[in-house]
Amino acid sequence: MWKLSACLLVVSVGVAILWRASSLGAGELAKHSYLDSNEVKSAVEHLESASESSSMDTAIVRMEKAIETLGNEHFASQMILAAKTEGRTDVTNLRKDVDRVIESLTFRPWMEAELPEGFPEFTPVHHIEVKTLPEYRMARASMRSTQSTGNNGAFWKLFSHIKRNDIAMTAPVQMDYTTSETEAEVASMAFLYGSQKIGESGSDAADDSVEVLDIPRQDVVAIGVRGRMTAESVKQGHRALLEWLKTRKSEFRPTGPLRRMGYNSPFIPEQRAFFELQIPVAKNGNESGG
C-alpha cells in the first residue's frame, strides 16, 4: 500500500508541475554562478582532455591539473583521487571514471517551474553550503492529518488548494521532517507560493487541514543530490549534513528539522532528477538564525 501511495504521489507531483510549467515559461537547465565560473570551466577542460587521451600518463597529468584548479578538498578532486588510487592500468576504464567526474561536476537540474521570488540558486550536486532563504509563503498539509492516504493525500489537498485559488505551482516542493536527527520522519508537505504578495496567511477556508504560513528569513545548510528521492539517497545526504554540522559545531547549530526540497517530476529521467536536503542553522551567538 505504501509503495502504491508513493507512486501516486510521484505521478501527481509531475502532473501538477507540468500543468503549470508552460504558463511560467519554465523548462530549461538551471543556471548557477559557480558552475559558470572560470574555475569550473578550466577543471572541466582538463578532465575532458584526460577523457580524450589515449595515454595513461597524459590522462593522469590532466587529472592532476584539474585537482590543482579545484583544490584537494573539492568533491570532484576527491572523486579523481579515488579513481587514481584504484590502480587503473587500462586507460579506457580510467576515462570512464573521468567521465563520471565530469557528469557530477557539471550537473544542472532541469527547471520545470520557477523558483519563488528571491530564492537563491540551487546547491550543486555533492556540494554542502550555508545559504540564506528569504521570507516566503507556503501552503502546508500535515502528513498526520492524512494518515489513511499518506503522502498522496497531502499532495491532493495542496493541489486542490492552489487550483482553487489559481496559484501557480513553483519548484521546489518542500517536505519537512520531524527532527534534524537521524530518526527523522516526514511530517508535512508544502507548496511554495511564488510571492508573498499572493493570497494571505491562515487556514484555507475550504479545507482547514491546509494552512498558509509565512516562513521567516533563515539560513540553511544544504546539499544537492542527484537522482530520485529514495530512502537511501536521502539517508546518505542527511548523514553528510550531520557530519558537516558535527565538524563545525563550534560555529553552527541546527535550528529546525530536516527538509527535502524536490525540484523535479517523475517525467524527468532519473539521471537528470535533482533534490536538495536542508537543515536550518544559526551561527552560535546569533539567536535569530538569519
C-alpha positions in Angstrom: 0.0 0.0 0.0 2.8 2.4 0.9 4.6 1.8 -2.4 1.3 2.4 -4.4 0.7 5.6 -2.5 4.3 6.8 -3.1 3.9 6.1 -6.8 0.7 8.0 -7.0 2.4 10.9 -5.2 5.2 11.0 -7.7 2.8 11.0 -10.7 0.7 13.6 -9.0 3.6 16.0 -8.4 4.6 15.5 -12.0 1.2 16.3 -13.3 1.0 19.4 -11.2 4.4 20.8 -12.2 3.8 20.1 -15.9 0.2 21.6 -15.6 1.7 24.9 -14.5 5.1 24.9 -16.1 4.0 26.2 -19.5 2.3 29.3 -18.0 5.6 30.1 -16.2 7.8 29.9 -19.2 10.0 27.4 -17.3 11.6 24.4 -18.8 15.4 24.8 -19.1 18.6 23.8 -17.4 19.2 25.9 -14.3 22.0 28.5 -14.3 24.5 28.7 -11.5 27.2 31.2 -10.9 29.7 28.7 -9.6 29.2 26.2 -12.4 29.6 29.0 -14.9 32.9 30.2 -13.3 36.3 30.1 -15.0 37.5 27.8 -12.2 35.0 25.0 -13.1 35.3 25.6 -16.8 39.1 25.2 -16.6 38.8 22.0 -14.5 36.3 20.5 -16.9 38.6 21.3 -19.9 41.4 19.4 -18.1 39.1 16.5 -17.4 37.8 16.4 -21.0 41.4 16.3 -22.2 42.1 13.4 -19.9 39.0 11.6 -21.2 40.0 12.1 -24.8 43.6 10.9 -24.2 44.8 7.5 -25.3 47.9 7.8 -23.0 47.6 6.8 -19.3 50.4 9.2 -18.4 48.8 12.2 -20.2 45.4 11.4 -18.7 46.9 11.4 -15.2 48.6 14.7 -15.8 45.4 16.3 -16.9 43.5 14.9 -13.9 46.2 16.4 -11.6 45.7 19.7 -13.3 42.0 19.6 -12.5 42.8 18.9 -8.9 45.1 21.9 -8.8 42.4 24.1 -10.2 39.7 22.9 -7.8 41.7 22.2 -4.7 42.2 18.9 -2.8 39.0 19.3 -0.7 36.6 19.7 -3.6 34.3 16.7 -4.1 35.4 16.3 -7.7 39.0 16.2 -6.6 38.2 13.5 -4.2 36.5 11.5 -6.9 39.6 12.0 -9.1 41.9 10.9 -6.3 39.7 7.8 -5.7 39.9 6.9 -9.4 43.7 7.2 -9.3 44.0 5.0 -6.2 42.0 2.3 -7.9 45.3 1.5 -9.6 43.8 1.6 -13.1 46.2 0.2 -15.7 43.7 0.4 -18.6 43.2 4.0 -19.9 39.7 3.1 -21.2 38.4 2.3 -17.7 40.2 5.4 -16.3 38.4 7.6 -18.9 35.1 6.1 -17.7 35.9 7.3 -14.2 36.8 10.7 -15.5 33.5 10.9 -17.4 31.6 10.3 -14.2 33.5 13.1 -12.5 32.6 15.5 -15.4 28.9 14.5 -15.2 28.8 15.3 -11.4 30.9 18.4 -11.7 28.7 19.9 -14.5 25.3 18.6 -13.4 22.4 21.1 -13.5 18.8 20.3 -12.7 16.0 20.8 -15.3 13.8 23.6 -14.1 10.2 22.6 -14.7 8.7 25.5 -12.7 10.1 28.8 -11.4 11.6 29.4 -8.0 9.7 31.6 -5.5 10.6 35.2 -5.6 14.1 35.9 -4.2 15.1 32.3 -3.7 18.9 31.6 -4.0 20.5 29.3 -6.6 20.2 25.6 -6.2 23.0 23.9 -4.3 25.1 21.9 -6.8 25.4 18.1 -6.5 27.7 16.9 -3.7 28.3 20.5 -2.5 27.5 21.4 1.1 26.9 25.1 1.7 25.2 27.6 4.0 22.8 29.9 2.2 20.0 32.3 3.1 16.4 31.7 2.2 14.3 34.9 2.0 11.0 35.2 3.8 8.4 33.2 1.8 4.8 32.0 1.9 3.8 28.4 1.6 0.7 26.2 1.9 1.3 23.2 4.1 -0.6 19.9 4.8 0.3 17.7 7.7 1.0 14.0 7.0 -0.6 13.2 10.3 -3.9 14.7 9.1 -3.9 12.4 6.0 -2.7 9.1 7.6 -5.2 7.0 5.7 -3.9 8.2 2.3 -0.3 9.1 3.3 1.8 11.4 1.2 -0.7 11.2 -1.7 -3.5 12.6 0.5 -1.4 15.6 1.5 -0.5 16.2 -2.1 -4.1 16.3 -3.3 -5.1 18.7 -0.5 -2.4 21.1 -1.6 -3.1 20.6 -5.3 -6.7 21.4 -4.7 -5.7 24.5 -2.7 -3.6 26.0 -5.4 -6.1 25.1 -8.1 -9.0 26.6 -6.2 -7.1 29.8 -5.6 -5.5 30.0 -9.0 -1.9 29.9 -7.6 0.9 28.8 -9.9 3.0 25.8 -9.0 6.6 26.5 -8.2 9.7 24.4 -7.5 10.8 23.1 -5.1 8.1 21.2 -3.2 9.0 21.2 0.5 8.8 18.1 2.7 9.5 18.8 6.4 10.7 16.1 8.8 10.1 15.7 12.5 13.6 16.5 13.5 17.1 17.2 12.2 18.5 14.0 13.7 18.9 10.5 12.2 15.5 9.2 13.3 13.6 11.9 11.4 10.4 11.0 9.6 8.4 13.1 7.1 5.8 15.3 8.9 4.4 17.6 6.3 4.3 18.6 2.6 4.2 22.2 1.4 3.8 24.0 -1.9 5.6 27.3 -2.0 3.9 30.5 -3.3 5.7 32.4 -6.0 5.5 35.6 -3.9 4.2 36.8 -0.6 2.0 39.2 -2.4 -0.1 36.3 -3.5 -3.0 35.3 -1.2 -2.9 35.6 2.6 -1.7 33.6 5.6 -4.1 31.5 7.7 -6.2 28.4 7.3 -7.8 27.6 3.9 -11.5 28.4 4.3 -12.4 25.4 2.1 -10.1 23.0 3.9 -8.8 23.7 7.3 -6.2 20.9 7.1 -4.3 23.2 4.7 -2.5 26.1 6.4 -0.9 29.1 4.6 2.3 30.1 6.5 4.8 32.9 6.2 8.2 31.5 6.8 10.8 33.9 8.2 14.2 34.6 6.6 16.6 31.8 7.6 20.0 30.3 7.0 20.2 26.6 6.0 23.0 24.2 5.4 22.2 22.4 2.1 23.4 19.6 -0.1 22.5 18.9 -3.7 21.6 15.3 -4.5 21.2 13.8 -8.0 18.7 11.1 -8.8 15.3 10.0 -7.3 14.4 10.7 -3.7 14.9 7.2 -2.4 15.2 6.3 1.3 18.9 5.5 0.7 19.7 8.7 -1.2 18.0 10.8 1.5 19.8 8.9 4.2 23.2 9.4 2.6 22.6 13.2 2.1 21.3 13.6 5.6 24.3 11.8 7.0 26.6 14.2 5.1 24.8 17.2 6.6 25.0 15.8 10.1 28.7 15.1 9.7 29.3 18.6 8.4 27.5 20.1 11.4 29.4 17.8 13.7 32.7 19.1 12.4 31.5 22.7 12.7 29.6 22.5 16.0 31.6 25.4 17.4 30.3 27.6 14.6 26.8 26.4 13.7 23.9 24.8 15.4 20.7 23.4 13.9 17.5 25.4 14.5 14.9 23.3 12.7 14.1 19.9 11.3 15.5 18.3 8.1 13.6 19.2 4.9 13.6 17.8 1.4 13.3 20.3 -1.5 12.1 18.4 -4.6 12.7 20.1 -7.9 11.5 17.5 -10.5 8.6 15.5 -11.6 8.8 11.7 -12.5 8.8 12.7 -16.2 12.4 13.8 -15.8 14.8 10.9 -16.4 16.5 9.6 -13.2 19.9 10.7 -14.4 18.6 14.3 -14.6 16.4 14.3 -11.4 17.6 16.5 -8.5 16.6 17.5 -5.0 18.2 19.3 -2.0 18.3 18.4 1.6 18.4 21.3 4.1 18.7 21.8 7.8 18.0 25.3 9.2 21.0 26.6 11.1 22.3 29.7 13.0 25.7 30.8 13.9 26.5 30.3 17.5 25.8 33.6 19.3 23.1 34.6 16.7 19.7 33.9 18.2 17.7 34.9 15.0 19.2 32.3 12.8 19.1 34.7 9.8 
